[in-house]
């Protein structure tokens, strides 16, 4: 099975609007506690930063979405492999933009995968790749489902019975501080 098509969506959103309507740190922290990565990956809660303060340091959020339309009959296991590769590509693009824009901060699509299951957090050792590790929107209390509906007009879908849905989405972002606020078109989205 394979990806039939990949659709990219990018939109600039004022952080104040997203924070007001799409961030609920206590709610998403409770979801994170149910995840097997909780406390086991440096990108996952509990965090060494205050998520609300992170959002408030920035002025603009560029949401970067990838919709992977899957061939009928794709299993969730197959879809996860495809998603993993696209997630890595998306993070690379976000880190490149982060490097181009002083003060920008990339947000990964979901938990960090740089070290896979070999994250050093459980051993109490520092992150081996802090230059690549980034928090996700969810780890900072952001509601990705809300974001996909409001800004991309697309519902998140979930597989069933080991089969993947018709499409799956990855959503990352790039935060810009107030002094670096850019007019639309200044940097290629």
PyMOL commands that place a pseudoatom at each C-alpha (Angstrom):
pseudoatom trace, name=CA, resn=UNK, resi=1, chain=A, elem=C, hetatm=0, pos=[0.000, 0.000, 0.000]
pseudoatom trace, name=CA, resn=UNK, resi=2, chain=A, elem=C, hetatm=0, pos=[1.146, 3.545, -0.559]
pseudoatom trace, name=CA, resn=UNK, resi=3, chain=A, elem=C, hetatm=0, pos=[0.396, 7.195, -0.312]
pseudoatom trace, name=CA, resn=UNK, resi=4, chain=A, elem=C, hetatm=0, pos=[-1.841, 8.236, -3.177]
pseudoatom trace, name=CA, resn=UNK, resi=5, chain=A, elem=C, hetatm=0, pos=[-1.294, 11.950, -2.644]
pseudoatom trace, name=CA, resn=UNK, resi=6, chain=A, elem=C, hetatm=0, pos=[0.218, 14.389, -0.137]
pseudoatom trace, name=CA, resn=UNK, resi=7, chain=A, elem=C, hetatm=0, pos=[-1.467, 17.738, 0.339]
pseudoatom trace, name=CA, resn=UNK, resi=8, chain=A, elem=C, hetatm=0, pos=[0.403, 20.501, 2.153]
pseudoatom trace, name=CA, resn=UNK, resi=9, chain=A, elem=C, hetatm=0, pos=[-1.357, 23.279, 4.018]
pseudoatom trace, name=CA, resn=UNK, resi=10, chain=A, elem=C, hetatm=0, pos=[0.249, 26.263, 5.702]
pseudoatom trace, name=CA, resn=UNK, resi=11, chain=A, elem=C, hetatm=0, pos=[-1.402, 29.158, 7.443]
pseudoatom trace, name=CA, resn=UNK, resi=12, chain=A, elem=C, hetatm=0, pos=[-0.297, 32.048, 9.653]
pseudoatom trace, name=CA, resn=UNK, resi=13, chain=A, elem=C, hetatm=0, pos=[-2.304, 32.444, 12.858]
pseudoatom trace, name=CA, resn=UNK, resi=14, chain=A, elem=C, hetatm=0, pos=[-1.922, 35.038, 15.619]
pseudoatom trace, name=CA, resn=UNK, resi=15, chain=A, elem=C, hetatm=0, pos=[-0.692, 33.187, 18.699]
pseudoatom trace, name=CA, resn=UNK, resi=16, chain=A, elem=C, hetatm=0, pos=[-3.156, 35.188, 20.809]
pseudoatom trace, name=CA, resn=UNK, resi=17, chain=A, elem=C, hetatm=0, pos=[-6.072, 33.689, 18.840]
pseudoatom trace, name=CA, resn=UNK, resi=18, chain=A, elem=C, hetatm=0, pos=[-4.695, 30.148, 18.913]
pseudoatom trace, name=CA, resn=UNK, resi=19, chain=A, elem=C, hetatm=0, pos=[-3.843, 30.424, 22.617]
pseudoatom trace, name=CA, resn=UNK, resi=20, chain=A, elem=C, hetatm=0, pos=[-7.337, 31.725, 23.442]
pseudoatom trace, name=CA, resn=UNK, resi=21, chain=A, elem=C, hetatm=0, pos=[-9.271, 29.145, 21.405]
pseudoatom trace, name=CA, resn=UNK, resi=22, chain=A, elem=C, hetatm=0, pos=[-6.948, 26.170, 20.952]
pseudoatom trace, name=CA, resn=UNK, resi=23, chain=A, elem=C, hetatm=0, pos=[-4.720, 25.819, 24.022]
pseudoatom trace, name=CA, resn=UNK, resi=24, chain=A, elem=C, hetatm=0, pos=[-5.808, 24.057, 27.195]
pseudoatom trace, name=CA, resn=UNK, resi=25, chain=A, elem=C, hetatm=0, pos=[-2.711, 22.936, 29.069]
pseudoatom trace, name=CA, resn=UNK, resi=26, chain=A, elem=C, hetatm=0, pos=[-4.468, 21.000, 31.909]
pseudoatom trace, name=CA, resn=UNK, resi=27, chain=A, elem=C, hetatm=0, pos=[-6.694, 19.105, 29.433]
pseudoatom trace, name=CA, resn=UNK, resi=28, chain=A, elem=C, hetatm=0, pos=[-3.855, 18.062, 27.138]
pseudoatom trace, name=CA, resn=UNK, resi=29, chain=A, elem=C, hetatm=0, pos=[-1.494, 17.305, 30.006]
pseudoatom trace, name=CA, resn=UNK, resi=30, chain=A, elem=C, hetatm=0, pos=[-4.090, 14.787, 31.232]
pseudoatom trace, name=CA, resn=UNK, resi=31, chain=A, elem=C, hetatm=0, pos=[-4.116, 13.188, 27.748]
pseudoatom trace, name=CA, resn=UNK, resi=32, chain=A, elem=C, hetatm=0, pos=[-0.311, 13.121, 27.745]
pseudoatom trace, name=CA, resn=UNK, resi=33, chain=A, elem=C, hetatm=0, pos=[-0.292, 11.275, 31.080]
pseudoatom trace, name=CA, resn=UNK, resi=34, chain=A, elem=C, hetatm=0, pos=[-2.131, 8.410, 29.350]
pseudoatom trace, name=CA, resn=UNK, resi=35, chain=A, elem=C, hetatm=0, pos=[0.540, 8.124, 26.636]
pseudoatom trace, name=CA, resn=UNK, resi=36, chain=A, elem=C, hetatm=0, pos=[3.353, 5.567, 27.009]
pseudoatom trace, name=CA, resn=UNK, resi=37, chain=A, elem=C, hetatm=0, pos=[5.871, 8.332, 26.155]
pseudoatom trace, name=CA, resn=UNK, resi=38, chain=A, elem=C, hetatm=0, pos=[4.886, 10.475, 29.163]
pseudoatom trace, name=CA, resn=UNK, resi=39, chain=A, elem=C, hetatm=0, pos=[8.046, 11.256, 31.105]
pseudoatom trace, name=CA, resn=UNK, resi=40, chain=A, elem=C, hetatm=0, pos=[10.078, 8.988, 28.806]
pseudoatom trace, name=CA, resn=UNK, resi=41, chain=A, elem=C, hetatm=0, pos=[10.968, 11.387, 25.986]
pseudoatom trace, name=CA, resn=UNK, resi=42, chain=A, elem=C, hetatm=0, pos=[12.482, 14.838, 26.334]
pseudoatom trace, name=CA, resn=UNK, resi=43, chain=A, elem=C, hetatm=0, pos=[9.803, 16.213, 24.001]
pseudoatom trace, name=CA, resn=UNK, resi=44, chain=A, elem=C, hetatm=0, pos=[6.964, 14.947, 26.197]
pseudoatom trace, name=CA, resn=UNK, resi=45, chain=A, elem=C, hetatm=0, pos=[5.497, 16.239, 29.455]
pseudoatom trace, name=CA, resn=UNK, resi=46, chain=A, elem=C, hetatm=0, pos=[6.269, 16.885, 32.128]
pseudoatom trace, name=CA, resn=UNK, resi=47, chain=A, elem=C, hetatm=0, pos=[8.281, 19.652, 30.492]
pseudoatom trace, name=CA, resn=UNK, resi=48, chain=A, elem=C, hetatm=0, pos=[11.094, 21.773, 31.878]
pseudoatom trace, name=CA, resn=UNK, resi=49, chain=A, elem=C, hetatm=0, pos=[9.313, 24.844, 30.464]
pseudoatom trace, name=CA, resn=UNK, resi=50, chain=A, elem=C, hetatm=0, pos=[5.936, 26.355, 31.330]
pseudoatom trace, name=CA, resn=UNK, resi=51, chain=A, elem=C, hetatm=0, pos=[3.802, 25.712, 28.212]
pseudoatom trace, name=CA, resn=UNK, resi=52, chain=A, elem=C, hetatm=0, pos=[1.653, 28.821, 28.700]
pseudoatom trace, name=CA, resn=UNK, resi=53, chain=A, elem=C, hetatm=0, pos=[4.752, 31.013, 28.973]
pseudoatom trace, name=CA, resn=UNK, resi=54, chain=A, elem=C, hetatm=0, pos=[6.113, 29.494, 25.769]
pseudoatom trace, name=CA, resn=UNK, resi=55, chain=A, elem=C, hetatm=0, pos=[2.982, 30.519, 23.847]
pseudoatom trace, name=CA, resn=UNK, resi=56, chain=A, elem=C, hetatm=0, pos=[2.981, 34.008, 25.374]
pseudoatom trace, name=CA, resn=UNK, resi=57, chain=A, elem=C, hetatm=0, pos=[6.580, 34.690, 24.250]
pseudoatom trace, name=CA, resn=UNK, resi=58, chain=A, elem=C, hetatm=0, pos=[5.506, 34.506, 20.621]
pseudoatom trace, name=CA, resn=UNK, resi=59, chain=A, elem=C, hetatm=0, pos=[3.304, 36.553, 18.321]
pseudoatom trace, name=CA, resn=UNK, resi=60, chain=A, elem=C, hetatm=0, pos=[2.651, 34.443, 15.247]
pseudoatom trace, name=CA, resn=UNK, resi=61, chain=A, elem=C, hetatm=0, pos=[2.147, 30.717, 14.681]
pseudoatom trace, name=CA, resn=UNK, resi=62, chain=A, elem=C, hetatm=0, pos=[2.664, 29.230, 11.253]
pseudoatom trace, name=CA, resn=UNK, resi=63, chain=A, elem=C, hetatm=0, pos=[0.811, 25.934, 11.178]
pseudoatom trace, name=CA, resn=UNK, resi=64, chain=A, elem=C, hetatm=0, pos=[2.282, 23.426, 8.725]
pseudoatom trace, name=CA, resn=UNK, resi=65, chain=A, elem=C, hetatm=0, pos=[0.030, 20.503, 7.839]
pseudoatom trace, name=CA, resn=UNK, resi=66, chain=A, elem=C, hetatm=0, pos=[0.547, 17.449, 5.700]
pseudoatom trace, name=CA, resn=UNK, resi=67, chain=A, elem=C, hetatm=0, pos=[-2.423, 15.349, 4.684]
pseudoatom trace, name=CA, resn=UNK, resi=68, chain=A, elem=C, hetatm=0, pos=[-1.433, 11.901, 3.492]
pseudoatom trace, name=CA, resn=UNK, resi=69, chain=A, elem=C, hetatm=0, pos=[-4.182, 10.344, 1.373]
pseudoatom trace, name=CA, resn=UNK, resi=70, chain=A, elem=C, hetatm=0, pos=[-3.726, 6.595, 1.614]
pseudoatom trace, name=CA, resn=UNK, resi=71, chain=A, elem=C, hetatm=0, pos=[-4.503, 3.787, -0.804]
pseudoatom trace, name=CA, resn=UNK, resi=72, chain=A, elem=C, hetatm=0, pos=[-7.579, 1.757, 0.123]
pseudoatom trace, name=CA, resn=UNK, resi=73, chain=A, elem=C, hetatm=0, pos=[-6.607, -1.252, 2.224]
pseudoatom trace, name=CA, resn=UNK, resi=74, chain=A, elem=C, hetatm=0, pos=[-3.611, 0.420, 3.872]
pseudoatom trace, name=CA, resn=UNK, resi=75, chain=A, elem=C, hetatm=0, pos=[-3.048, -1.016, 7.333]
pseudoatom trace, name=CA, resn=UNK, resi=76, chain=A, elem=C, hetatm=0, pos=[-2.367, 1.282, 10.269]
pseudoatom trace, name=CA, resn=UNK, resi=77, chain=A, elem=C, hetatm=0, pos=[1.080, -0.304, 10.594]
pseudoatom trace, name=CA, resn=UNK, resi=78, chain=A, elem=C, hetatm=0, pos=[1.865, 0.616, 6.974]
pseudoatom trace, name=CA, resn=UNK, resi=79, chain=A, elem=C, hetatm=0, pos=[0.455, 4.103, 7.497]
pseudoatom trace, name=CA, resn=UNK, resi=80, chain=A, elem=C, hetatm=0, pos=[2.617, 4.580, 10.598]
pseudoatom trace, name=CA, resn=UNK, resi=81, chain=A, elem=C, hetatm=0, pos=[5.747, 3.839, 8.559]
pseudoatom trace, name=CA, resn=UNK, resi=82, chain=A, elem=C, hetatm=0, pos=[4.682, 6.354, 5.903]
pseudoatom trace, name=CA, resn=UNK, resi=83, chain=A, elem=C, hetatm=0, pos=[3.841, 8.929, 8.571]
pseudoatom trace, name=CA, resn=UNK, resi=84, chain=A, elem=C, hetatm=0, pos=[7.211, 8.463, 10.242]
pseudoatom trace, name=CA, resn=UNK, resi=85, chain=A, elem=C, hetatm=0, pos=[9.075, 9.317, 7.049]
pseudoatom trace, name=CA, resn=UNK, resi=86, chain=A, elem=C, hetatm=0, pos=[6.905, 12.359, 6.342]
pseudoatom trace, name=CA, resn=UNK, resi=87, chain=A, elem=C, hetatm=0, pos=[7.204, 13.491, 9.951]
pseudoatom trace, name=CA, resn=UNK, resi=88, chain=A, elem=C, hetatm=0, pos=[10.987, 13.472, 9.626]
pseudoatom trace, name=CA, resn=UNK, resi=89, chain=A, elem=C, hetatm=0, pos=[10.810, 15.517, 6.399]
pseudoatom trace, name=CA, resn=UNK, resi=90, chain=A, elem=C, hetatm=0, pos=[8.428, 18.023, 8.013]
pseudoatom trace, name=CA, resn=UNK, resi=91, chain=A, elem=C, hetatm=0, pos=[10.698, 18.489, 11.038]
pseudoatom trace, name=CA, resn=UNK, resi=92, chain=A, elem=C, hetatm=0, pos=[13.688, 19.034, 8.740]
pseudoatom trace, name=CA, resn=UNK, resi=93, chain=A, elem=C, hetatm=0, pos=[11.777, 21.769, 6.878]
pseudoatom trace, name=CA, resn=UNK, resi=94, chain=A, elem=C, hetatm=0, pos=[10.663, 23.414, 10.120]
pseudoatom trace, name=CA, resn=UNK, resi=95, chain=A, elem=C, hetatm=0, pos=[14.199, 23.378, 11.521]
pseudoatom trace, name=CA, resn=UNK, resi=96, chain=A, elem=C, hetatm=0, pos=[15.488, 24.956, 8.301]
pseudoatom trace, name=CA, resn=UNK, resi=97, chain=A, elem=C, hetatm=0, pos=[12.941, 27.780, 8.608]
pseudoatom trace, name=CA, resn=UNK, resi=98, chain=A, elem=C, hetatm=0, pos=[13.780, 28.150, 12.298]
pseudoatom trace, name=CA, resn=UNK, resi=99, chain=A, elem=C, hetatm=0, pos=[17.452, 28.619, 11.349]
pseudoatom trace, name=CA, resn=UNK, resi=100, chain=A, elem=C, hetatm=0, pos=[16.542, 31.255, 8.747]
pseudoatom trace, name=CA, resn=UNK, resi=101, chain=A, elem=C, hetatm=0, pos=[14.404, 33.363, 11.102]
pseudoatom trace, name=CA, resn=UNK, resi=102, chain=A, elem=C, hetatm=0, pos=[16.131, 34.618, 14.276]
pseudoatom trace, name=CA, resn=UNK, resi=103, chain=A, elem=C, hetatm=0, pos=[14.031, 33.934, 17.351]
pseudoatom trace, name=CA, resn=UNK, resi=104, chain=A, elem=C, hetatm=0, pos=[11.734, 31.420, 15.627]
pseudoatom trace, name=CA, resn=UNK, resi=105, chain=A, elem=C, hetatm=0, pos=[10.937, 28.142, 17.350]
pseudoatom trace, name=CA, resn=UNK, resi=106, chain=A, elem=C, hetatm=0, pos=[9.834, 24.993, 15.517]
pseudoatom trace, name=CA, resn=UNK, resi=107, chain=A, elem=C, hetatm=0, pos=[7.115, 22.691, 16.856]
pseudoatom trace, name=CA, resn=UNK, resi=108, chain=A, elem=C, hetatm=0, pos=[7.270, 19.060, 15.747]
pseudoatom trace, name=CA, resn=UNK, resi=109, chain=A, elem=C, hetatm=0, pos=[4.345, 16.961, 14.572]
pseudoatom trace, name=CA, resn=UNK, resi=110, chain=A, elem=C, hetatm=0, pos=[3.937, 14.747, 17.625]
pseudoatom trace, name=CA, resn=UNK, resi=111, chain=A, elem=C, hetatm=0, pos=[6.591, 13.279, 19.875]
pseudoatom trace, name=CA, resn=UNK, resi=112, chain=A, elem=C, hetatm=0, pos=[10.270, 13.390, 19.011]
pseudoatom trace, name=CA, resn=UNK, resi=113, chain=A, elem=C, hetatm=0, pos=[11.508, 10.425, 16.979]
pseudoatom trace, name=CA, resn=UNK, resi=114, chain=A, elem=C, hetatm=0, pos=[15.162, 11.406, 16.608]
pseudoatom trace, name=CA, resn=UNK, resi=115, chain=A, elem=C, hetatm=0, pos=[16.410, 8.726, 19.020]
pseudoatom trace, name=CA, resn=UNK, resi=116, chain=A, elem=C, hetatm=0, pos=[13.367, 6.478, 18.748]
pseudoatom trace, name=CA, resn=UNK, resi=117, chain=A, elem=C, hetatm=0, pos=[12.930, 4.349, 21.848]
pseudoatom trace, name=CA, resn=UNK, resi=118, chain=A, elem=C, hetatm=0, pos=[16.517, 5.178, 22.855]
pseudoatom trace, name=CA, resn=UNK, resi=119, chain=A, elem=C, hetatm=0, pos=[15.734, 8.571, 24.405]
pseudoatom trace, name=CA, resn=UNK, resi=120, chain=A, elem=C, hetatm=0, pos=[18.042, 9.287, 27.351]
pseudoatom trace, name=CA, resn=UNK, resi=121, chain=A, elem=C, hetatm=0, pos=[15.372, 10.871, 29.558]
pseudoatom trace, name=CA, resn=UNK, resi=122, chain=A, elem=C, hetatm=0, pos=[14.593, 7.728, 31.555]
pseudoatom trace, name=CA, resn=UNK, resi=123, chain=A, elem=C, hetatm=0, pos=[18.277, 7.397, 32.437]
pseudoatom trace, name=CA, resn=UNK, resi=124, chain=A, elem=C, hetatm=0, pos=[18.377, 11.015, 33.625]
pseudoatom trace, name=CA, resn=UNK, resi=125, chain=A, elem=C, hetatm=0, pos=[20.929, 11.882, 30.943]
pseudoatom trace, name=CA, resn=UNK, resi=126, chain=A, elem=C, hetatm=0, pos=[20.631, 15.024, 28.802]
pseudoatom trace, name=CA, resn=UNK, resi=127, chain=A, elem=C, hetatm=0, pos=[19.109, 14.919, 25.334]
pseudoatom trace, name=CA, resn=UNK, resi=128, chain=A, elem=C, hetatm=0, pos=[21.646, 13.641, 22.782]
pseudoatom trace, name=CA, resn=UNK, resi=129, chain=A, elem=C, hetatm=0, pos=[20.234, 15.823, 19.984]
pseudoatom trace, name=CA, resn=UNK, resi=130, chain=A, elem=C, hetatm=0, pos=[18.889, 19.072, 21.465]
pseudoatom trace, name=CA, resn=UNK, resi=131, chain=A, elem=C, hetatm=0, pos=[19.488, 20.765, 18.105]
pseudoatom trace, name=CA, resn=UNK, resi=132, chain=A, elem=C, hetatm=0, pos=[16.752, 18.533, 16.634]
pseudoatom trace, name=CA, resn=UNK, resi=133, chain=A, elem=C, hetatm=0, pos=[14.425, 17.824, 19.570]
pseudoatom trace, name=CA, resn=UNK, resi=134, chain=A, elem=C, hetatm=0, pos=[11.355, 20.064, 19.547]
pseudoatom trace, name=CA, resn=UNK, resi=135, chain=A, elem=C, hetatm=0, pos=[8.136, 20.027, 21.506]
pseudoatom trace, name=CA, resn=UNK, resi=136, chain=A, elem=C, hetatm=0, pos=[4.888, 19.352, 19.708]
pseudoatom trace, name=CA, resn=UNK, resi=137, chain=A, elem=C, hetatm=0, pos=[1.809, 21.550, 19.715]
pseudoatom trace, name=CA, resn=UNK, resi=138, chain=A, elem=C, hetatm=0, pos=[0.116, 18.946, 21.928]
pseudoatom trace, name=CA, resn=UNK, resi=139, chain=A, elem=C, hetatm=0, pos=[2.976, 18.828, 24.460]
pseudoatom trace, name=CA, resn=UNK, resi=140, chain=A, elem=C, hetatm=0, pos=[2.472, 22.587, 24.911]
pseudoatom trace, name=CA, resn=UNK, resi=141, chain=A, elem=C, hetatm=0, pos=[-1.266, 22.111, 25.510]
pseudoatom trace, name=CA, resn=UNK, resi=142, chain=A, elem=C, hetatm=0, pos=[-2.396, 22.850, 21.961]
pseudoatom trace, name=CA, resn=UNK, resi=143, chain=A, elem=C, hetatm=0, pos=[-5.388, 21.144, 20.390]
pseudoatom trace, name=CA, resn=UNK, resi=144, chain=A, elem=C, hetatm=0, pos=[-4.342, 19.836, 16.975]
pseudoatom trace, name=CA, resn=UNK, resi=145, chain=A, elem=C, hetatm=0, pos=[-7.845, 18.563, 16.233]
pseudoatom trace, name=CA, resn=UNK, resi=146, chain=A, elem=C, hetatm=0, pos=[-9.188, 22.094, 16.764]
pseudoatom trace, name=CA, resn=UNK, resi=147, chain=A, elem=C, hetatm=0, pos=[-6.418, 23.474, 14.540]
pseudoatom trace, name=CA, resn=UNK, resi=148, chain=A, elem=C, hetatm=0, pos=[-7.103, 21.082, 11.672]
pseudoatom trace, name=CA, resn=UNK, resi=149, chain=A, elem=C, hetatm=0, pos=[-10.839, 21.838, 11.751]
pseudoatom trace, name=CA, resn=UNK, resi=150, chain=A, elem=C, hetatm=0, pos=[-10.558, 25.607, 12.064]
pseudoatom trace, name=CA, resn=UNK, resi=151, chain=A, elem=C, hetatm=0, pos=[-7.548, 26.380, 9.947]
pseudoatom trace, name=CA, resn=UNK, resi=152, chain=A, elem=C, hetatm=0, pos=[-7.374, 23.499, 7.446]
pseudoatom trace, name=CA, resn=UNK, resi=153, chain=A, elem=C, hetatm=0, pos=[-11.103, 22.623, 7.320]
pseudoatom trace, name=CA, resn=UNK, resi=154, chain=A, elem=C, hetatm=0, pos=[-10.150, 18.976, 7.820]
pseudoatom trace, name=CA, resn=UNK, resi=155, chain=A, elem=C, hetatm=0, pos=[-11.139, 16.513, 10.554]
pseudoatom trace, name=CA, resn=UNK, resi=156, chain=A, elem=C, hetatm=0, pos=[-8.557, 14.232, 12.099]
pseudoatom trace, name=CA, resn=UNK, resi=157, chain=A, elem=C, hetatm=0, pos=[-9.424, 10.634, 11.249]
pseudoatom trace, name=CA, resn=UNK, resi=158, chain=A, elem=C, hetatm=0, pos=[-8.546, 7.486, 13.162]
pseudoatom trace, name=CA, resn=UNK, resi=159, chain=A, elem=C, hetatm=0, pos=[-8.094, 3.942, 11.948]
pseudoatom trace, name=CA, resn=UNK, resi=160, chain=A, elem=C, hetatm=0, pos=[-10.195, 1.002, 13.018]
pseudoatom trace, name=CA, resn=UNK, resi=161, chain=A, elem=C, hetatm=0, pos=[-9.589, -2.729, 13.197]
pseudoatom trace, name=CA, resn=UNK, resi=162, chain=A, elem=C, hetatm=0, pos=[-5.947, -2.359, 12.200]
pseudoatom trace, name=CA, resn=UNK, resi=163, chain=A, elem=C, hetatm=0, pos=[-6.833, -0.444, 9.046]
pseudoatom trace, name=CA, resn=UNK, resi=164, chain=A, elem=C, hetatm=0, pos=[-5.834, 3.152, 8.377]
pseudoatom trace, name=CA, resn=UNK, resi=165, chain=A, elem=C, hetatm=0, pos=[-8.433, 5.795, 7.522]
pseudoatom trace, name=CA, resn=UNK, resi=166, chain=A, elem=C, hetatm=0, pos=[-8.648, 7.402, 4.066]
pseudoatom trace, name=CA, resn=UNK, resi=167, chain=A, elem=C, hetatm=0, pos=[-6.117, 10.039, 5.129]
pseudoatom trace, name=CA, resn=UNK, resi=168, chain=A, elem=C, hetatm=0, pos=[-3.915, 10.918, 8.067]
pseudoatom trace, name=CA, resn=UNK, resi=169, chain=A, elem=C, hetatm=0, pos=[-2.489, 14.269, 9.058]
pseudoatom trace, name=CA, resn=UNK, resi=170, chain=A, elem=C, hetatm=0, pos=[0.705, 15.657, 10.506]
pseudoatom trace, name=CA, resn=UNK, resi=171, chain=A, elem=C, hetatm=0, pos=[0.670, 19.147, 12.011]
pseudoatom trace, name=CA, resn=UNK, resi=172, chain=A, elem=C, hetatm=0, pos=[3.744, 21.045, 13.114]
pseudoatom trace, name=CA, resn=UNK, resi=173, chain=A, elem=C, hetatm=0, pos=[4.422, 24.735, 13.413]
pseudoatom trace, name=CA, resn=UNK, resi=174, chain=A, elem=C, hetatm=0, pos=[6.800, 27.613, 13.644]
pseudoatom trace, name=CA, resn=UNK, resi=175, chain=A, elem=C, hetatm=0, pos=[6.470, 30.244, 16.369]
pseudoatom trace, name=CA, resn=UNK, resi=176, chain=A, elem=C, hetatm=0, pos=[7.722, 33.800, 15.721]
pseudoatom trace, name=CA, resn=UNK, resi=177, chain=A, elem=C, hetatm=0, pos=[8.468, 36.340, 18.458]
pseudoatom trace, name=CA, resn=UNK, resi=178, chain=A, elem=C, hetatm=0, pos=[6.879, 39.827, 18.304]
pseudoatom trace, name=CA, resn=UNK, resi=179, chain=A, elem=C, hetatm=0, pos=[10.024, 41.608, 17.161]
pseudoatom trace, name=CA, resn=UNK, resi=180, chain=A, elem=C, hetatm=0, pos=[10.315, 39.183, 14.226]
pseudoatom trace, name=CA, resn=UNK, resi=181, chain=A, elem=C, hetatm=0, pos=[6.710, 39.429, 13.058]
pseudoatom trace, name=CA, resn=UNK, resi=182, chain=A, elem=C, hetatm=0, pos=[6.798, 39.159, 9.315]
pseudoatom trace, name=CA, resn=UNK, resi=183, chain=A, elem=C, hetatm=0, pos=[4.405, 40.370, 6.692]
pseudoatom trace, name=CA, resn=UNK, resi=184, chain=A, elem=C, hetatm=0, pos=[2.835, 37.681, 4.555]
pseudoatom trace, name=CA, resn=UNK, resi=185, chain=A, elem=C, hetatm=0, pos=[5.152, 36.766, 1.726]
pseudoatom trace, name=CA, resn=UNK, resi=186, chain=A, elem=C, hetatm=0, pos=[8.377, 37.876, 3.462]
pseudoatom trace, name=CA, resn=UNK, resi=187, chain=A, elem=C, hetatm=0, pos=[9.385, 34.240, 3.783]
pseudoatom trace, name=CA, resn=UNK, resi=188, chain=A, elem=C, hetatm=0, pos=[8.154, 31.488, 1.527]
pseudoatom trace, name=CA, resn=UNK, resi=189, chain=A, elem=C, hetatm=0, pos=[5.596, 29.383, 3.349]
for i in range(1, 189): cmd.bond("trace and resi %d" % i, "trace and resi %d" % (i + 1))
show_as sticks, trace
zoom trace
